[in-house]
């Protein structure tokens, strides 16, 4: 297993997943194609709906046995197919949340024949009641004004006041704009803030996280920053090079920071 850690495999996850032992993963973070016709350098996002659902069920069948009893599974989807796919996953795992990621899309333009879609659906599933979850790792700090307003005798020593409030199931985190420093050349790159919240809450330090569709490498970056191990699959060779470059930059920055801190 150690030989698999902190590596990105340039292959289809359905073909490569058998190299990972069953019940060895703490967390799976899956951001597959949404079947919306995006260009990922191949036809992976250009299937017809039924073909897409059958393909989705196939890779889900392959990855779920790799979870530990304490493990969790997160999957990013569009509202178009989340009902069918969530129902399928619930045959194997317990659904804890449907998280709505509000991408904070500007209020200009959009559809004129329906309400404009500005969110992604994230399913949060667990394998057993023993699942790992650390809410304190992702609490959102109160601002100084709120803390001051609540410094009455009643709230003295309150954990939630000191550590912050727990995130709800609506995550309002801006999508990555073209000029953003973390932007990479990938059409559906997820913000590090979204992935960090999943990694920190649902995997322990030194735990093992699988991303079967590594894309721009955000899951790997989050794991490096948060002291987790990652395993990734990415079928597009160009994206694999992008991920390698991104990882090298992150590791160089961490090394420089450690040298300065000494």
N, C-alpha and C positions, 0 to 999 in steps of 0.2 A: 504493500500500500504506500509506503514512504516514497517509492520511486515515481508515484503518480502525482504527488503533492506539488502544488505551485507550478503546474504545467498547463499549457494550452495545446490541445490536440487539434491539428488541422484535418478533421474528419467529421463525417456525419455522426451525431450522437447516437443514433439508432444502431449504427454499426460498431461504434467504439465503446459503448456503455458496459459491455460484458467484461471489460478489463477491470472494472471497479467491483470490489467484493460487495455482496449483499450486506445490508444492515451496517454500513460503514460511514454513512454521511450524517452530519448534524443538520444540514440545511440544503435545500435545493431552491435556487432562484431562477425561474425560467421566464425569459422574455422572448417567446417564439414569434415568428411572422404572424400577422393578424389577418391575412387573406384580404388585404386591401389594395393589392397591386403595386406595392413598393418595389423599388429596384435595389436588390441586395447583391447584384452581380450574378444572379441566377434566377430560376423560376420558382423559388421556394415560397414566394408570396403571391403567386399567380395561379393557384389551383382553383378549381370550381369548388363551391361550398361543401358538397358532400365528400369530395376527395380530401379537402382540407380537414374536415372533422375526422375522417378515418385515419389520416396521417397523424393528427394530434393524439387520438386515442392510442395509436401504436407506440409513439415515443413515451407517453405517460405510463403505459404498461411496462415499459423497459426501465424507467427511472425510479418508480415508486419503491420497488423492492430494495433499492440501495439505501433507503433511509433507516436510521436507527429507530428504536422504539421511542426515543426522546426527540426524534427529528420532526422538522416542519417543511412544508412545501408551499412556495409562493409562485403564482403564475399571473403574468400580465396578459390582459386580453382586451379586445374591443367589445362593446355592448352587443355587437351583432352576433357573436358566437359564445359569449360568456354563459348564457343560460344552459346550453347543451353541454359545454365542457365542464362547468361546475357540477352539473348533475352527474356526469360521468365520473369525475374524481371522487364524488361523495360515495361511490360504491366501495371505495377502498380506504378513504381517509375521512376524518371528521372536519367539517368546515367551521372555522372559528369566526371569520369575518369576510365580508366583501368590502374591500377598501376602495373608495372612490378617490382617484388621484385627479384633482382639479389642476389642470396644466396652466391655469391663469392666462388663458389666451386673450389678447386684447379684444375690446368690444367693437371692432370694426370688421366689415365684410361678413363673410359666412353665407350659409345657405339661405335661399329665399323661398324654398318650398318645404322646409321643415325647420325644427330648432337645431341650431348648430351644435355639433358634438364637441365638447371641450374637456372631456375627461377620459381616463383609462380605468378599466376595472381590474383590481388585483385580488385574486382569491388567496386566502390564508387558510391552509389546511394543516392538520397535525395527525400523527400516526397513532398516538395513544394519550391517555390522560397524564402520562409522565413527561409530556413535551416540555422542552426548555423554553423559558420566556423570562426576560429580564426587563421589566417596565422601567426600572430606575435608570437603565442605560440610555433611554431615549426620552426621558422627561423633558418638557419644554420650560425653560426658566421663566419665571414671572419678571416683568419689567419692574424697575425701581419704584415707580408710582403705585403699582398694584401692591407690592410688598409693603410699602409704607402705609397704604390704606387698610391693610389687614394686620397691622402690628398691635392688635388689642390683646388683652390678657387671655382671651378665649383661644387665640391662635398660637400662643407661645410654644415653641418646640414642635410645631406641626411639621411633619416630614414633607408633606406636599408643598408647603410654603417655601421651604428651603431648597428642595430639589426641583420643584416645578410641577406642572400638571402633565398627566399622561395624554399622549396623542389620541385623538378620536379616530373614527373610521373615514373621515374626510380629510385628505391631505392636500392642502393648498400650497403647492410648491411649483414655482415657475418652470416651464420647459426650458431647455437650453437654447438660448438665442445664438445667432451666428457669430456675434461679437464676444460671446462669453469666453473667459479664459480656459474653461475646461472643454470647450467644444472640439470635437474630432470630426473627421470626414466620414460620418455615418448618418443615414437619414432618420434613424429613430433612437438616437442615443438618450439613455435615461440619466437624469440628474444624479450626481453623487449623493445629494441629500436624501433622495428617496431610497436608494440602495443602502446607504449607511443605516437608516432607521431599521431596515429589515435585518441586516447583518448583525447589528449590535443587540437587537431585541431577541433574535431567534437563533443565535449560535453562541457558544461559549468561546472565550479566548482559547486559541490553539485548536479550535474546532475545524471541521472540514466542510467546505461549502462547494457545491457543484453548480455550475452554470452551463446548461447544455446548449445554449445559444449565446455565446460570449459577446458577439457583436463588436462594440467599441472597447470592451474590456473594463467597463465600470465596476463590475462585481470583483474582478481581480484587484483593482485599485483600492476598493473599499476594504477588501480582506487584508491587503498589505498595510493600509493605514490603521486598521483595527486589530492587528495581530491574530488573524485567522489564516488558515490554509485554504487554498482554492484549487479546484480542478475545473477545466473548461474545455468545451468543444466548440469549434467554429469552422464551418465548412468552406468559407471564403478565404482563400490564401492571402488576399490583399488585406483583409481585416485582421488576419493573424499577424501580419507585419505591423499594422497599425497598433495592435495591442502590445506587441513586443517593444515597440518604440515608447509607447506610453508607460509601460512598466519600468523601463530603464530610466525614464525621466523622473518618475515618482521615487524610485529607489535611490537615485542620485540626490534628489532633494532631501530625502530622509537622512542620507549619509552626511550631507553638508550640515543639516540641522544638528545632528548628533555631535559632529566635530565642533561646531560653534558652542554647543551647550557644555562641552567638557571644561 
